[in-house]
Structure formats: structure tokens, C-alpha cells
Amino acid sequence: MNLQPEHLLAPERLAPDIIVIGSGPGGAVTATRCAEAGKSVLMIEEGPHLALESAPHFSREEILQKYRNAGINIGFGATKIAYVEGCCVGGGSEINRGLYHRTPQAVLDRWRRDYRVDALTLEELTPHFDACEAVARVEYLPGPAPQLSTRLDEGAQRLGWSSLEVPRLFAYAAAGAGGSPGRKQSMSATFVPRFLDAGGMLCSVLDRDGVRAAMRDVDVVHHNAALVAQTDAGRDYWNVNVEGTRIVCEEAARAGVRSLIHVSSTAAYGIPPSGPITATTPLRPVEPYGKSKRAGEEVAEAICTAADMTLITIRPRATLGGGRLGIFQILFEWISENRAVYVIGSGNIKFQFVHAHDLMDFYMLALKAGRSGTYNVGTDSFGTLRHDLEALIRYAGSTSKVRSLPTAATINTLRALHWLRVSPLVPWHYLTYHKECYFDVEPLLAMGWRPKYSNEAMLQESYDWYRQSAKLASAVTAKSPHRAPLKQGALWLLKMIS
Ligand SMILES: Cc1cc2nc3c(=O)[nH]c(=O)nc-3n(C[C@H](O)[C@H](O)[C@H](O)COP(=O)(O)OP(=O)(O)OC[C@H]3O[C@@H](n4cnc5c(N)ncnc54)[C@H](O)[C@@H]3O)c2cc1C
């Protein structure tokens, strides 16, 4: 979500000097040059770190492993455009052809004029082209072209068109005995190893060596990496949410980290009881996500206690604010289209959310207090689910109505749809949406925390962001399950009759 300056640690307290987001050619080259210049650099990549050879090039496996959304992206607008994009360490360089041209003179001239960068001349850029080409091994085919290319060349010549071989970022000389074709010079094959050799940081929470390197000289760790409920991740919930947490805590302890904030979940409680959830409410998670979050808490408690490290465990209510979509996108879309929105049961249940900025305020407060503890964080200003939805509908100027669905029949139907994998609602949603769910936040208010957003205000802000981003169509490719729109699956049918 979008953060405010007061939610950030002072720059001198941040471990890396530089953070680079994205590890494609743009990110990897920048990060490597900075790391090699002696800066401490963290490169953040949302996709997996896989070997170039992890799947045959242009194969189905490669598309599933390395393409964003398995290759299905659409840019909405007056004209809809389908496109593909890499989503892995190395970005597009892992999946592209590696065809290479120097930027042509005419393009440089246009950039120099339009962007007023005087240095964009061929003379100024030639040493940089030379340097990049040396690293990335821009090479022509060492032998005859493959049959398809030859046919294209022949066809072009017959039509009187010009045809030329485009060199590639490809180390043909690496072609070994036994007919190996050589190696494409993707980022994972070139700059990323150089970045790591220069001490750069890039790793998953499951990569112990990388996590260990990232903990060096750190005094506060904010552990927020998790597979969230709607990823429906099955066994991977356990790997990331429990084993990943174990690795983070063990390496933090080894590095002598002072405080660790572990972001857990309301799902650790299981089916919420009636009345407020307090410090004494039993923890009885009922579905795989909640079980993994609770187990992650236990792992963190054991390790941090043994290491005498301050552990701040946070269980936030569903978090809203600019940038949030995920499951809320369905609600916002239906309201903006004047369709009925549904609650399971009467909807006359107290239901609390928390705004991302208030949550961050609390992290900072708890950090300052410097005491271990578990904190349930939600706004202190909320109504019933039905009341807050109706307020949002009024705010949106929509004619939607809040309709009740029968509890048992709806849960059974959603369970069956989930089992058939045609509904975006996972057990954590359909088993708890009809239950009152709110935290007693008196202990947090007593610490001096003052949430600024009510349920109504944060729903409105998130709705405005949804409307704005729908206009820009920018949310379409977001990868975080909390920021990306959800596929509605079988709920689409319900929407059509609403
Ligand atoms: C199929 C295909 C074939 C192509 N063929 C060629 C070719 O032959 N020659 C050529 O010159 N170009 C080709 N291209 C284009 C080329 O690959 C791209 O221009 C290049 O990869 C862009 O580099 P980039 O670093 O700007 O972005 P990308 O390579 O797209 O890298 C961006 C990276 O950032 C990550 N990321 C995005 N948002 C976040 C976030 N919020 N947090 C963390 N990580 C994030 C993404 O997962 C991705 O890995 C091709 C592209 C494709 C898809």
C-alpha cells in the first residue's frame, strides 16, 4: 500500500543504501553497478529466482514458471491489448529472444529533442554500447542460419526486400561439444551473479544464505512475507508462512537483531467468537492458511524468546487503503455497476477493518515501546457490516442494495465451488464472513495509538482508488494478491443476475 513519510524509518536506519525494485535488465544492471561501486544494495523481485535452463525456452513450463499471470495480461482501454511480460529474477531477459540493436540515430535524436538530454548522442553513447555488448556477448550466428530463418531470408530477397541477421545477446562460443547451442545472456546468467558476488542482496525467505546476508548489521526486521489467504496455496502455506518464518527468525537471532515485527493474521483465531476478540480469546485456526499463520507465530515466539529478541506479533484486521484490491475488487466493481451486493446472514454483525496507515502507525509505536507482545490491530470506529456497506453505496452514488443470503446453504455452495476451483472465495472467507469479527483495541489506545480512519472512511478511500485505477487500468498487472483484482469465477454468474 502507499506509505507516508512518517511510516518510514529514517534513511540512516535503513540497512541498504539503495533498494532497486525489479530485476529485469533495467533493475539488474543498475543494482550491479551500484553494488560494484561499494554500495549496499537490496534488489526486490516479486517473481521466483530460477536458473535460465529451468524450463525449455518458449515451452509451456517456461510460461507457467516465468511469465506474469501465466502469459495472460490485458491492457484495458478503448483498444484492449494482450501482452506478455516476464515475472522472475531477470524479468523479460529470461524469456525473450535476445535480439539486439544499438539505439538508432533517429531515435536518439528524438529522445534528445523530446526529453532534452543533450548527452543522447551516438558519440557519447558508443562507449556504453561497447561496454554492454562486451558483457552481454552480442554475437552473430557462428554457422549457417536455421532453416526457418533461411526461408525468411529467401522470401525477402525474392520480394526485393532487404533482410539482415540481427545479432543476439548470446554466448555462442559457450557452445560445447555435443551440439550445445550456447547460452543466452539473460540477467540471471550475467548481471545477477555479478550482483550477488559484489555483495548485493536478493533472496526469498526460504533461501537461508540470502536471508543471513540480508540480516547483517540490521537491528529491526519487519517480517511481512507470507502467502495470504486468497492465494489458496495449499502445502506452500506451510513452506512460506512457517518454514520461511523460522528461517527469518533464526537468522535474525544469529545476527543479533534487536526487534522483529511479525505480521500474523486474524485467521489465527479461526471462527471468530461473538463479542470482541481479546488477549484471552483461544486460538483455534480452522483452515490451512490460519493454521500456518498460527504455527508461524509459535515458531517466532520460541526462537525470539530463546534469543532474547523483542518480538512484536501483529494480528491485523482486513487492511484497507489506497492500493488495496484483492477480494474488495469484487465488492467495488459490483457497487460501481449498481448490482446487488451480498452478505451471508443478516449482515447485522460488527465487522472491523484497519487502514494501512493506522497499522503502520501502530508498528512504529510498538517498536518505540520496545517490549515483546502480541497486538490485535483494528480501527476503533466501525459499525455493522450491513451499515458500513450501505454507507459506501451511498457514498458511491450507487443504486446497489445489500441483500442477505441464507447462511448454511451459502457456505455449502461456496465450499463446493471452492472445491471445484471455480470461486475466488477461500475457506477463510466463506467460513467467517457471516460472523461478528472485531478486536478489543482498548490496550492499544491505552498505549497512545489513535487510529485516524473509521471503517466508512477507509472503504471510501479504497473505493476511490479502485475507480481511479480502473480508469488508468493500472491495477490489471499488479501481482500482490492484495493489490491485484481477483478473477470472479463462478461469482460472475451471481453478478449477472444481481
Ligand atoms: C516474449 C518477449 C520477447 C522479447 N524479445 C526481445 C528481443 O528479442 N530483444 C529485445 O531487445 N527485447 C525483447 N523483449 C523486450 C525486453 O525483454 C524488455 O524490453 C526488457 O526485459 C525490459 O526490461 P525492464 O528491466 O525494463 O523490465 P522487465 O524485464 O519487465 O523486468 C521488470 C521486473 O520487475 C519485476 N517487478 C515488477 N513490479 C515489481 C514489484 N512491485 N516488486 C518487485 N518486483 C517487481 C517483474 O517481476 C520483472 O521481473 C521481449 C520481451 C518479451 C516479453
The ligand as a Gaussian input file, in Angstrom:
#p B3LYP/6-31G(d) Opt

LIG

0 1
 C        8.461000     -12.680000     -25.145000
 C        9.350000     -11.454000     -25.211000
 C       10.302000     -11.376000     -26.209000
 C       11.139000     -10.240000     -26.278000
 N       12.145000     -10.219000     -27.210000
 C       13.060000      -9.203000     -27.188000
 C       14.201000      -9.228000     -28.036000
 O       14.427000     -10.166000     -28.782000
 N       15.064000      -8.174000     -27.946000
 C       14.861000      -7.134000     -27.081000
 O       15.680000      -6.207000     -27.055000
 N       13.794000      -7.093000     -26.258000
 C       12.903000      -8.117000     -26.276000
 N       11.849000      -8.095000     -25.396000
 C       11.683000      -6.939000     -24.506000
 C       12.676000      -6.962000     -23.334000
 O       12.716000      -8.233000     -22.715000
 C       12.246000      -5.870000     -22.343000
 O       12.312000      -4.622000     -23.016000
 C       13.137000      -5.824000     -21.105000
 O       13.092000      -7.052000     -20.415000
 C       12.656000      -4.684000     -20.193000
 O       13.496000      -4.621000     -19.070000
 P       12.997000      -3.957000     -17.699000
 O       14.056000      -4.193000     -16.691000
 O       12.620000      -2.562000     -18.001000
 O       11.649000      -4.703000     -17.323000
 P       11.357000      -6.270000     -17.121000
 O       12.340000      -7.105000     -17.880000
 O        9.918000      -6.450000     -17.418000
 O       11.630000      -6.512000     -15.568000
 C       10.818000      -5.987000     -14.563000
 C       10.911000      -6.941000     -13.370000
 O       10.360000      -6.264000     -12.239000
 C        9.561000      -7.157000     -11.501000
 N        8.585000      -6.341000     -10.771000
 C        7.622000      -5.561000     -11.287000
 N        6.963000      -4.941000     -10.304000
 C        7.531000      -5.324000      -9.136000
 C        7.280000      -5.018000      -7.773000
 N        6.317000      -4.172000      -7.407000
 N        8.042000      -5.609000      -6.813000
 C        9.034000      -6.474000      -7.174000
 N        9.301000      -6.799000      -8.461000
 C        8.565000      -6.224000      -9.425000
 C        8.945000      -8.068000     -12.532000
 O        8.564000      -9.314000     -11.973000
 C       10.098000      -8.212000     -13.544000
 O       10.903000      -9.333000     -13.241000
 C       10.989000      -9.184000     -25.345000
 C       10.009000      -9.281000     -24.351000
 C        9.213000     -10.403000     -24.270000
 C        8.183000     -10.474000     -23.170000

